[in-house]
C-alpha cells in the first residue's frame, strides 16, 4: 500500500491501533491461560482447597478436568491465534 493508500486510511488509524492493542491483549491472556506452570500452580491450589474442605469432591473433579484439558492443550502447543494459525 503506497502513500495514497496510507493517506486515505489515515482517518481509520485509531481503529487500526485499537484493533492491534486488542490483539496483543488477547495473545497475552492466552499465553498466561495456557502457561503450564500457571496451570500446575492452579492444580496445587485446587488440591489445597479440597483438603481444607473449601470445595466438594465434585467441584474438585470438575475443575481438575478443566485444568488438565488446558494443560494438555498447552503441552501440545495447539493454541489457535486470531489469524487462524496455531502456536
N, C-alpha and C positions, 0 to 999 in steps of 0.2 A: 504494500500500500504506500503510495507516494505522499508527497507533501499535500496535494489537493485532498486526498482521502483523509489525511490527518486533520486538516483544517475543517473539513465537512463534519467529521466525527467529534470535533472539539466540544460541542455542547453536551455530548454524552460522556465526557471524561469522568465526571463524578460517579455516574452509574457504573462505568467500567472499573473505576477504582474501588467502589464499594463491593462489586462482584469479586474482585481479586481478594479483598480483605476477607470476605465471607468464605471463599475457597480455602484460604490459609487457615482460618479458624477451624473449619471442618476437618482439614487434614491433621491439624494438631490434636483436635479432640479424638479423632480416630487413632492416632498414634498412641495417645495416652490410654484410650479404651482397650486397645489390643496389645498393650505392653505386657509381656509375660511376667515380669517381676511385679507389676502392679496387680495383676490377676492373682498371683500367688499370695501376695500380701492380703488381698481381699478374702481369699480362701482361709488363710490363717485367722483373720478376724472373725470370719463366719463360724469357724470351729470354736473359737473362744466364746462367742455369743451362745452357741449351743451348750457348751459346758457350763456356762454361767446361768443357764435357764432363761435367757432373754428371748430365745426363739424356740419354736417347737421343732420336732424331728421332721415334720412335713415341710415346714418353711425352709429348714436347712437343706433338705433334699432338692427342693425346687431351685433354690438359689445356687446350690453347688452345681447342679446340672447346667444352669445358665453360665456360670463362671467357667466350667470345664469346656463348654461349647466355644466360648470366647477364646480360651487358651488353645483349643485345637485349631481354630481359625488362625490365631496368631502364630502358632508353630508351623503351620503350612505356608503362612505368608500370603494367603489369598484374600487380602483386604482390598475390595474394589474401590477405586477412586472415582471422583466426579466425572472424569473424562472416559470412564469405562475401562480403564486399564487396571491391572492388579499389581499390588506391590507386596 
